[in-house]
């Protein structure tokens, strides 16, 4: 399929663009999930809180990592500095 054919058929162009956007979103979500898991495992949290955050991350694969980076990560490093 060449570019001329795609430009003559906007439905195929839209479907191809939508598929590419979906793939980009899925890869981004997977990267966020993996980065969150690595960050949790490398954090100075105790064993119990590490298990809790890993459970949250697996229970909500998009919201869990977002919550970790917005709330948990900063809290973990503040607790480490308090000791």
Number of C-alpha atoms within 10 A of each C-alpha: 5 6 9 8 11 14 11 10 11 11 11 13 15 12 11 13 12 12 12 12 12 12 12 12 12 12 12 12 15 14 12 17 21 15 14 23 20 11 15 23 15 10 15 16 19 9 9 8 14 18 14 11 22 18 13 17 22 15 11 13 17 15 14 22 26 16 16 21 17 11 11 19 18 11 14 18 13 12 11 11 8 6 5
